[in-house]
Amino acid sequence: MLKLHDFCNRAARTVFPGLVNLEELEIAVWRYGDGSRVRALRYSGEKAAAATLVPPGHWMERDANLPDRIWIYGPGSDDAVSARHVLEPLAISAACLRMHARLKGMSPSR
């Protein structure tokens, strides 16, 4: 299964092909081979924007003891999907996309 970090990395390199030849330093931060420059992508810090992806009739939960994990629950079911990422909007987005995939019968992953 593709980890969320790897997914974000692939997505960024697909959208920004110039990142392919750069060394990844951390999430969303790359360095040119000669060390002359660093490139960082700006992810939305807006949790509200990511929360708009929650499917209708579903809700999002977060455990204070697991701050990088988000769960999405559906109506009439305790079977949630979850995702984790140090950037909360990305964790929310990934969990929502997993729930959308489940609703379409595309993925049983949690």
Secondary structure, DSSP 4 states (H G I P E B T S, - for coil): ---HHHHHHHHHHHH-GGGTTSEEEETTEEE-TTSS-EEE------HHHHHTTSPTT-EEEE-TTSTTEEEEE-TT----EEEE-SSHHHHHHHHHHHHHHHHTTS----
